[in-house]
């Protein structure tokens, strides 16, 4: 089966576009995880004074 050159070029462009989309999706997923981790830490430590002020850490 012969593939038309135009169709082949379109498929290659689509593959490149999907690769770019995949990269952006991975970045977005990492960013969401980072925000969730930051929110967890803020909630976990919420209401606490600075550890250095408590004398637990030598500042």
Beta strands, then each sheet from edge to edge (+ up, - down):
end
